[in-house]
Amino acid sequence: MSQTVEQSLLDVAREFLEMVSGELDPYTSDKGIIKTEGMNKVVLLTPYHIQFAKYGRGPGKQPPHQVILDWVKEENIKFDGSDYEGTAWAIAKSIGKKGTLNWKPNAPNAMDEAITKHLDEYNKKAANMLALTVHDQMQETYRKLYPQNITYKA
């Protein structure tokens, strides 16, 4: 493949990952990051907690304390008579006992859901781009093999 075809495919992939990230970003302050790696790879880095941010966490397991502590500091949340550490501990304990308010049992995988939503559009764009490229390459090859103009007279 020529560089322009590879670049075009990367552009289509980047656009697809922007749509996927756009589905997930509203649920967290840690937005997805799209990175190009090498000449032919583009990746989406999402926060590890995106599933919980979108569909909540059920009771039974306490979330990581440090994550809650960072959040209460960032949001400047302190319960009366407590510091950030105590507030984070109380919130984490409550989540472990009751779950979060946005918890949806048997929720789909947030990443799979976002990918599936935009996959058809990605496939169409990539296929169209490749079809146009193949058409252009065929036209170029034909012109090289048959350089003269052929005209028909009736």
Buried (B, 14 or more C-beta within 10 A) or exposed (E): EEEEBEEBBBEBBBBBBBBBBEBBBEBBEBEBEBEEEEEEEBEBEBBEBBBBBBBBBBEEEBBEBEBBBEBBBEEEBBEEEBEBEEBBBBBBBEBBEEBBEEBEEEBEEBBEBBBEEBEEEBEEBBEEBBEEBEEEEEEEEEEEEEEEEEEEEE
